[in-house]
Amino acid sequence: MACPTQFICKALRSVGLVLFYYVFSIGITFYNKWLMKDFHFPLFMTLVHLVIIFCFSTLTRFAMQCWIGKPRVTLPWKVYLSKVAPTALATALDIGLSNWSFLFITISLYTMTKSSAILFILFFSLVFKLEEPNPFLILVVLLIASGLFMFTLKSTQFNLEGFIMVLLASFIGGIRWTLTQVLMQKAELGLQNPIDTMYHLQPLMFMGLFPLFLLNEGLSVSTTEKLFRVSELSHLIYSLLTLCLGGMLAFGLGFSEFLLVSRTSSLTLSIAGIFKEVCTLLLAVEFMGDKISTVNWLGFAVCLSGISLHIGLKTYYNKGNGPMVRQLPVRDNPDLELPLLQTKDDYCEDTNDEEEHEILY
């Protein structure tokens, strides 16, 4: 029998996870745009962030291992390269292209274009059979695509190069989050914990992005006065501290994203993100001087209506009127509750201490 407060507790926890994601997502968006005004090396910045995320993940895994007295999961090389590498490469390209685009476009255009990722996530969810086909999804796609077209129509701050970069990042992001959902929901891999997932992803992400960095920024970074040819130590310290700040924001963002994906799905992450993007657009207009016309706002509203329709469809089918989201088969734990957030309140039936210890950690 379900606990009386179970639904409320889960709802509050879900809202908390979404807000946790909002803080880091909005923060790193404005941080990237601010940094790119003077530091024109987005790929180098991304590589530094990957190193910082890996260090934080390693320290967190070590602390968790000391706390519970059990070793963390470490995948063998064959499984690591075959199962994790595709997700890592897609993630690296998604993040790298997104950061790169800030050299060319405004926050508002970036935010609106990036929201199109749900189209690609939806497409790849159907390809990987994570979502059931539905005729209403055609209307969802048309609304979101039309809204994106209206938002970019006659935009005074439109930049084609940056727009293509973000659109390509959104396409790759669809692959990224679909593969991430598959990766984290395979119980036999043991990567349900987001810290373990980030720990395994970062090295391959670094190796995947490093050749692109060498090709585009290698020579420029080695001769820049902001780093290797700095004239004053204070300038070097300032550059390093700003890069480290971004790395901490990136770690928080990655952690919060993986929390949402592991608790829900990649589509839920994008759906929740659309409301965050409203706040981002308003803040960009207010503090960054972005110009958005009435037609652009109308396009955003049309796109938002497409997202809302999809939410309504998911709610309708989840009430037992038919399957829309297909659950991945797993061997050990069909619910795949996230270990870091699992509490005794989630279980109303009595269990012994050993079983609760396994679930909690």
One Martini backbone bead per residue (centre of mass of N, CA, C, O) as a GRO file, in nm:
protein
  361
    1MET     BB    1   0.098   0.036   0.021
    2ALA     BB    2   0.072   0.356  -0.006
    3CYS     BB    3   0.181   0.638   0.100
    4PRO     BB    4   0.034   0.938   0.176
    5THR     BB    5   0.324   1.112   0.118
    6GLN     BB    6   0.456   1.012  -0.147
    7PHE     BB    7   0.365   1.209  -0.368
    8ILE     BB    8   0.465   1.472  -0.235
    9CYS     BB    9   0.761   1.394  -0.207
   10LYS     BB   10   0.814   1.346  -0.510
   11ALA     BB   11   0.728   1.626  -0.609
   12LEU     BB   12   0.929   1.791  -0.442
   13ARG     BB   13   1.180   1.652  -0.550
   14SER     BB   14   1.138   1.724  -0.847
   15VAL     BB   15   1.138   2.031  -0.812
   16GLY     BB   16   1.419   2.045  -0.686
   17LEU     BB   17   1.570   1.931  -0.935
   18VAL     BB   18   1.484   2.149  -1.133
   19LEU     BB   19   1.600   2.395  -0.977
   20PHE     BB   20   1.888   2.290  -0.967
   21TYR     BB   21   1.918   2.300  -1.276
   22TYR     BB   22   1.856   2.600  -1.327
   23VAL     BB   23   2.091   2.737  -1.183
   24PHE     BB   24   2.321   2.612  -1.361
   25SER     BB   25   2.213   2.669  -1.647
   26ILE     BB   26   2.188   2.978  -1.632
   27GLY     BB   27   2.470   3.038  -1.523
   28ILE     BB   28   2.642   2.912  -1.764
   29THR     BB   29   2.526   3.081  -1.993
   30PHE     BB   30   2.625   3.363  -1.886
   31TYR     BB   31   2.916   3.285  -1.847
   32ASN     BB   32   2.992   3.217  -2.141
   33LYS     BB   33   2.922   3.492  -2.263
   34TRP     BB   34   3.109   3.659  -2.082
   35LEU     BB   35   3.381   3.512  -2.151
   36MET     BB   36   3.367   3.544  -2.477
   37LYS     BB   37   3.439   3.851  -2.491
   38ASP     BB   38   3.767   3.785  -2.406
   39PHE     BB   39   3.757   3.456  -2.441
   40HIS     BB   40   3.838   3.293  -2.761
   41PHE     BB   41   3.826   2.966  -2.621
   42PRO     BB   42   3.593   2.731  -2.608
   43LEU     BB   43   3.746   2.455  -2.624
   44PHE     BB   44   3.944   2.502  -2.395
   45MET     BB   45   3.731   2.551  -2.182
   46THR     BB   46   3.600   2.270  -2.207
   47LEU     BB   47   3.850   2.103  -2.128
   48VAL     BB   48   3.880   2.221  -1.846
   49HIS     BB   49   3.602   2.132  -1.747
   50LEU     BB   50   3.649   1.828  -1.780
   51VAL     BB   51   3.875   1.807  -1.573
   52ILE     BB   52   3.715   1.915  -1.330
   53ILE     BB   53   3.490   1.705  -1.336
   54PHE     BB   54   3.675   1.461  -1.295
   55CYS     BB   55   3.789   1.547  -1.022
   56PHE     BB   56   3.519   1.565  -0.871
   57SER     BB   57   3.431   1.274  -0.927
   58THR     BB   58   3.669   1.134  -0.792
   59LEU     BB   59   3.634   1.256  -0.507
   60THR     BB   60   3.343   1.158  -0.465
   61ARG     BB   61   3.397   0.856  -0.495
   62PHE     BB   62   3.598   0.838  -0.261
   63ALA     BB   63   3.404   0.936  -0.040
   64MET     BB   64   3.190   0.713  -0.083
   65GLN     BB   65   3.380   0.474  -0.032
   66CYS     BB   66   3.455   0.554   0.260
   67TRP     BB   67   3.164   0.561   0.375
   68ILE     BB   68   3.068   0.251   0.275
   69GLY     BB   69   3.311   0.039   0.199
   70LYS     BB   70   3.278   0.046  -0.124
   71PRO     BB   71   3.340  -0.003  -0.437
   72ARG     BB   72   3.333   0.139  -0.729
   73VAL     BB   73   3.250   0.144  -1.041
   74THR     BB   74   3.448  -0.033  -1.305
   75LEU     BB   75   3.496  -0.053  -1.625
   76PRO     BB   76   3.583  -0.232  -1.869
   77TRP     BB   77   3.731  -0.164  -2.163
   78LYS     BB   78   3.530  -0.295  -2.359
   79VAL     BB   79   3.275  -0.164  -2.240
   80TYR     BB   80   3.369   0.129  -2.236
   81LEU     BB   81   3.412   0.162  -2.552
   82SER     BB   82   3.125   0.045  -2.650
   83LYS     BB   83   2.918   0.207  -2.445
   84VAL     BB   84   3.048   0.506  -2.381
   85ALA     BB   85   3.173   0.647  -2.632
   86PRO     BB   86   2.920   0.755  -2.785
   87THR     BB   87   2.823   0.941  -2.556
   88ALA     BB   88   3.085   1.108  -2.525
   89LEU     BB   89   3.101   1.224  -2.811
   90ALA     BB   90   2.825   1.363  -2.816
   91THR     BB   91   2.874   1.543  -2.567
   92ALA     BB   92   3.125   1.696  -2.666
   93LEU     BB   93   2.994   1.822  -2.921
   94ASP     BB   94   2.763   1.966  -2.789
   95ILE     BB   95   2.929   2.147  -2.596
   96GLY     BB   96   3.135   2.267  -2.794
   97LEU     BB   97   2.933   2.403  -2.993
   98SER     BB   98   2.781   2.572  -2.789
   99ASN     BB   99   3.025   2.742  -2.691
  100TRP     BB  100   3.114   2.844  -2.972
  101SER     BB  101   2.850   3.014  -3.043
  102PHE     BB  102   2.908   3.262  -2.842
  103LEU     BB  103   3.083   3.423  -3.058
  104PHE     BB  104   2.800   3.497  -3.246
  105ILE     BB  105   2.560   3.485  -3.038
  106THR     BB  106   2.292   3.517  -2.855
  107ILE     BB  107   2.116   3.406  -2.591
  108SER     BB  108   1.834   3.398  -2.722
  109LEU     BB  109   1.911   3.233  -2.976
  110TYR     BB  110   2.035   2.999  -2.830
  111THR     BB  111   1.790   2.916  -2.658
  112MET     BB  112   1.587   2.868  -2.887
  113THR     BB  113   1.753   2.665  -3.057
  114LYS     BB  114   1.806   2.458  -2.824
  115SER     BB  115   1.497   2.375  -2.795
  116SER     BB  116   1.509   2.180  -3.054
  117ALA     BB  117   1.615   1.916  -2.919
  118ILE     BB  118   1.341   1.770  -2.879
  119LEU     BB  119   1.316   1.672  -3.168
  120PHE     BB  120   1.568   1.484  -3.161
  121ILE     BB  121   1.492   1.323  -2.913
  122LEU     BB  122   1.232   1.214  -3.030
  123PHE     BB  123   1.355   1.072  -3.272
  124PHE     BB  124   1.561   0.886  -3.110
  125SER     BB  125   1.345   0.756  -2.931
  126LEU     BB  126   1.215   0.608  -3.170
  127VAL     BB  127   1.463   0.458  -3.275
  128PHE     BB  128   1.523   0.329  -2.971
  129LYS     BB  129   1.240   0.265  -2.837
  130LEU     BB  130   1.147   0.482  -2.595
  131GLU     BB  131   0.907   0.560  -2.793
  132GLU     BB  132   0.591   0.584  -2.899
  133PRO     BB  133   0.408   0.616  -3.157
  134ASN     BB  134   0.236   0.932  -3.262
  135PRO     BB  135   0.034   1.148  -3.439
  136PHE     BB  136   0.067   1.405  -3.247
  137LEU     BB  137   0.377   1.449  -3.294
  138ILE     BB  138   0.352   1.614  -3.554
  139LEU     BB  139   0.237   1.869  -3.419
  140VAL     BB  140   0.471   1.918  -3.232
  141VAL     BB  141   0.684   1.959  -3.452
  142LEU     BB  142   0.545   2.196  -3.602
  143LEU     BB  143   0.537   2.397  -3.366
  144ILE     BB  144   0.840   2.409  -3.302
  145ALA     BB  145   0.944   2.478  -3.587
  146SER     BB  146   0.773   2.736  -3.626
  147GLY     BB  147   0.879   2.887  -3.379
  148LEU     BB  148   1.176   2.897  -3.472
  149PHE     BB  149   1.126   3.054  -3.733
  150MET     BB  150   0.994   3.308  -3.599
  151PHE     BB  151   1.237   3.382  -3.416
  152THR     BB  152   1.443   3.421  -3.675
  153LEU     BB  153   1.268   3.628  -3.804
  154LYS     BB  154   1.405   3.925  -3.855
  155SER     BB  155   1.664   3.925  -3.698
  156THR     BB  156   1.902   4.163  -3.586
  157GLN     BB  157   2.090   3.914  -3.429
  158PHE     BB  158   2.165   3.735  -3.666
  159ASN     BB  159   2.367   3.424  -3.703
  160LEU     BB  160   2.447   3.170  -3.906
  161GLU     BB  161   2.690   3.025  -3.781
  162GLY     BB  162   2.577   3.002  -3.493
  163PHE     BB  163   2.310   2.863  -3.567
  164ILE     BB  164   2.434   2.604  -3.687
  165MET     BB  165   2.582   2.516  -3.434
  166VAL     BB  166   2.331   2.484  -3.250
  167LEU     BB  167   2.173   2.291  -3.433
  168LEU     BB  168   2.389   2.071  -3.428
  169ALA     BB  169   2.391   2.041  -3.120
  170SER     BB  170   2.095   1.952  -3.100
  171PHE     BB  171   2.122   1.697  -3.265
  172ILE     BB  172   2.342   1.569  -3.086
  173GLY     BB  173   2.172   1.594  -2.823
  174GLY     BB  174   1.970   1.377  -2.900
  175ILE     BB  175   2.178   1.152  -2.888
  176ARG     BB  176   2.294   1.198  -2.610
  177TRP     BB  177   2.029   1.161  -2.424
  178THR     BB  178   1.951   0.885  -2.531
  179LEU     BB  179   2.217   0.739  -2.456
  180THR     BB  180   2.209   0.815  -2.157
  181GLN     BB  181   1.953   0.665  -2.086
  182VAL     BB  182   2.054   0.387  -2.170
  183LEU     BB  183   2.307   0.379  -1.990
  184MET     BB  184   2.156   0.433  -1.702
  185GLN     BB  185   1.935   0.182  -1.759
  186LYS     BB  186   2.175  -0.025  -1.728
  187ALA     BB  187   2.222  -0.225  -1.468
  188GLU     BB  188   2.484  -0.391  -1.553
  189LEU     BB  189   2.674  -0.126  -1.541
  190GLY     BB  190   2.626   0.072  -1.281
  191LEU     BB  191   2.527   0.398  -1.387
  192GLN     BB  192   2.300   0.543  -1.207
  193ASN     BB  193   2.514   0.713  -1.098
  194PRO     BB  194   2.621   1.026  -1.192
  195ILE     BB  195   2.915   1.015  -1.098
  196ASP     BB  196   2.994   0.759  -1.255
  197THR     BB  197   2.923   0.869  -1.532
  198MET     BB  198   3.112   1.116  -1.539
  199TYR     BB  199   3.374   0.963  -1.488
  200HIS     BB  200   3.354   0.794  -1.762
  201LEU     BB  201   3.316   1.033  -1.975
  202GLN     BB  202   3.548   1.251  -1.969
  203PRO     BB  203   3.795   1.118  -2.112
  204LEU     BB  204   3.647   1.072  -2.388
  205MET     BB  205   3.568   1.365  -2.431
  206PHE     BB  206   3.852   1.480  -2.443
  207MET     BB  207   3.955   1.303  -2.684
  208GLY     BB  208   3.727   1.398  -2.884
  209LEU     BB  209   3.797   1.724  -2.862
  210PHE     BB  210   4.106   1.772  -2.900
  211PRO     BB  211   4.142   1.776  -3.213
  212LEU     BB  212   3.959   2.026  -3.255
  213PHE     BB  213   4.135   2.215  -3.088
  214LEU     BB  214   4.401   2.192  -3.247
  215LEU     BB  215   4.282   2.294  -3.521
  216ASN     BB  216   4.152   2.584  -3.401
  217GLU     BB  217   4.337   2.666  -3.108
  218GLY     BB  218   4.627   2.579  -3.046
  219LEU     BB  219   4.802   2.825  -3.142
  220SER     BB  220   4.647   3.056  -3.000
  221VAL     BB  221   4.681   2.957  -2.706
  222SER     BB  222   5.005   2.944  -2.707
  223THR     BB  223   5.002   3.287  -2.774
  224THR     BB  224   4.849   3.399  -2.548
  225GLU     BB  225   4.826   3.658  -2.295
  226LYS     BB  226   4.622   3.495  -2.095
  227LEU     BB  227   4.848   3.259  -2.049
  228PHE     BB  228   5.153   3.181  -2.186
  229ARG     BB  229   5.199   3.522  -2.239
  230VAL     BB  230   5.200   3.653  -1.975
  231SER     BB  231   5.284   3.958  -1.798
  232GLU     BB  232   5.093   3.894  -1.549
  233LEU     BB  233   5.000   3.708  -1.279
  234SER     BB  234   4.710   3.819  -1.232
  235HIS     BB  235   4.598   3.735  -1.511
  236LEU     BB  236   4.636   3.431  -1.477
  237ILE     BB  237   4.467   3.394  -1.222
  238TYR     BB  238   4.205   3.503  -1.341
  239SER     BB  239   4.175   3.293  -1.567
  240LEU     BB  240   4.175   3.040  -1.385
  241LEU     BB  241   3.934   3.117  -1.204
  242THR     BB  242   3.720   3.142  -1.430
  243LEU     BB  243   3.752   2.850  -1.529
  244CYS     BB  244   3.684   2.712  -1.257
  245LEU     BB  245   3.402   2.823  -1.228
  246GLY     BB  246   3.294   2.682  -1.481
  247GLY     BB  247   3.357   2.394  -1.383
  248MET     BB  248   3.160   2.398  -1.143
  249LEU     BB  249   2.908   2.455  -1.310
  250ALA     BB  250   2.937   2.205  -1.491
  251PHE     BB  251   2.914   1.997  -1.268
  252GLY     BB  252   2.635   2.085  -1.167
  253LEU     BB  253   2.492   2.046  -1.438
  254GLY     BB  254   2.560   1.749  -1.492
  255PHE     BB  255   2.440   1.642  -1.230
  256SER     BB  256   2.147   1.754  -1.271
  257GLU     BB  257   2.092   1.614  -1.540
  258PHE     BB  258   2.138   1.319  -1.446
  259LEU     BB  259   1.918   1.323  -1.237
  260LEU     BB  260   1.680   1.365  -1.430
  261VAL     BB  261   1.730   1.126  -1.621
  262SER     BB  262   1.735   0.896  -1.400
  263ARG     BB  263   1.440   0.973  -1.289
  264THR     BB  264   1.335   0.992  -1.591
  265SER     BB  265   1.415   1.166  -1.884
  266SER     BB  266   1.519   1.328  -2.165
  267LEU     BB  267   1.247   1.469  -2.217
  268THR     BB  268   1.204   1.593  -1.937
  269LEU     BB  269   1.443   1.781  -1.950
  270SER     BB  270   1.335   1.955  -2.191
  271ILE     BB  271   1.061   2.032  -2.073
  272ALA     BB  272   1.171   2.175  -1.821
  273GLY     BB  273   1.364   2.372  -1.984
  274ILE     BB  274   1.155   2.569  -2.117
  275PHE     BB  275   1.096   2.736  -1.855
  276LYS     BB  276   1.385   2.830  -1.818
  277GLU     BB  277   1.398   2.991  -2.093
  278VAL     BB  278   1.219   3.221  -2.016
  279CYS     BB  279   1.411   3.338  -1.806
  280THR     BB  280   1.651   3.373  -1.996
  281LEU     BB  281   1.521   3.577  -2.190
  282LEU     BB  282   1.454   3.796  -1.983
  283LEU     BB  283   1.749   3.834  -1.885
  284ALA     BB  284   1.872   3.906  -2.163
  285VAL     BB  285   1.706   4.163  -2.208
  286GLU     BB  286   1.779   4.310  -1.936
  287PHE     BB  287   2.122   4.251  -1.923
  288MET     BB  288   2.225   4.203  -2.251
  289GLY     BB  289   2.048   4.350  -2.489
  290ASP     BB  290   1.839   4.188  -2.618
  291LYS     BB  291   1.646   4.156  -2.925
  292ILE     BB  292   1.281   4.122  -2.925
  293SER     BB  293   1.021   4.069  -3.108
  294THR     BB  294   0.695   3.997  -3.152
  295VAL     BB  295   0.744   3.758  -3.343
  296ASN     BB  296   0.946   3.615  -3.163
  297TRP     BB  297   0.756   3.574  -2.920
  298LEU     BB  298   0.546   3.414  -3.082
  299GLY     BB  299   0.737   3.182  -3.152
  300PHE     BB  300   0.783   3.098  -2.860
  301ALA     BB  301   0.484   3.033  -2.800
  302VAL     BB  302   0.455   2.809  -3.011
  303CYS     BB  303   0.674   2.630  -2.895
  304LEU     BB  304   0.544   2.604  -2.613
  305SER     BB  305   0.286   2.463  -2.717
  306GLY     BB  306   0.430   2.207  -2.812
  307ILE     BB  307   0.534   2.124  -2.536
  308SER     BB  308   0.258   2.119  -2.393
  309LEU     BB  309   0.135   1.899  -2.569
  310HIS     BB  310   0.334   1.682  -2.487
  311ILE     BB  311   0.263   1.682  -2.191
  312GLY     BB  312  -0.034   1.606  -2.228
  313LEU     BB  313   0.018   1.335  -2.367
  314LYS     BB  314   0.177   1.204  -2.140
  315THR     BB  315  -0.043   1.227  -1.927
  316TYR     BB  316  -0.262   1.066  -2.071
  317TYR     BB  317  -0.096   0.794  -2.112
  318ASN     BB  318  -0.012   0.761  -1.803
  319LYS     BB  319  -0.328   0.699  -1.715
  320GLY     BB  320  -0.398   0.435  -1.918
  321ASN     BB  321  -0.454   0.503  -2.245
  322GLY     BB  322  -0.154   0.441  -2.318
  323PRO     BB  323   0.147   0.393  -2.454
  324MET     BB  324   0.441   0.617  -2.488
  325VAL     BB  325   0.647   0.518  -2.279
  326ARG     BB  326   0.924   0.314  -2.280
  327GLN     BB  327   1.061   0.075  -2.092
  328LEU     BB  328   1.347  -0.046  -1.996
  329PRO     BB  329   1.504  -0.333  -1.976
  330VAL     BB  330   1.583  -0.504  -1.669
  331ARG     BB  331   1.720  -0.720  -1.424
  332ASP     BB  332   1.708  -0.584  -1.118
  333ASN     BB  333   1.579  -0.266  -1.157
  334PRO     BB  334   1.300  -0.119  -1.286
  335ASP     BB  335   1.313   0.172  -1.140
  336LEU     BB  336   1.587   0.311  -1.104
  337GLU     BB  337   1.680   0.436  -0.847
  338LEU     BB  338   1.853   0.683  -0.715
  339PRO     BB  339   2.091   0.651  -0.478
  340LEU     BB  340   2.124   0.955  -0.370
  341LEU     BB  341   1.782   0.977  -0.326
  342GLN     BB  342   1.730   0.744  -0.156
  343THR     BB  343   1.465   0.662   0.069
  344LYS     BB  344   1.248   0.539   0.308
  345ASP     BB  345   0.991   0.690   0.196
  346ASP     BB  346   0.978   0.505  -0.072
  347TYR     BB  347   0.920   0.280   0.155
  348CYS     BB  348   0.645   0.112   0.313
  349GLU     BB  349   0.779  -0.141   0.328
  350ASP     BB  350   0.941  -0.373   0.487
  351THR     BB  351   1.298  -0.378   0.545
  352ASN     BB  352   1.605  -0.457   0.566
  353ASP     BB  353   1.914  -0.316   0.624
  354GLU     BB  354   2.066  -0.434   0.381
  355GLU     BB  355   1.872  -0.338   0.158
  356GLU     BB  356   1.883  -0.034   0.223
  357HIS     BB  357   2.189  -0.001   0.177
  358GLU     BB  358   2.185  -0.069  -0.126
  359ILE     BB  359   1.991   0.161  -0.213
  360LEU     BB  360   2.134   0.416  -0.094
  361TYR     BB  361   2.435   0.324  -0.246
   0.00000   0.00000   0.00000
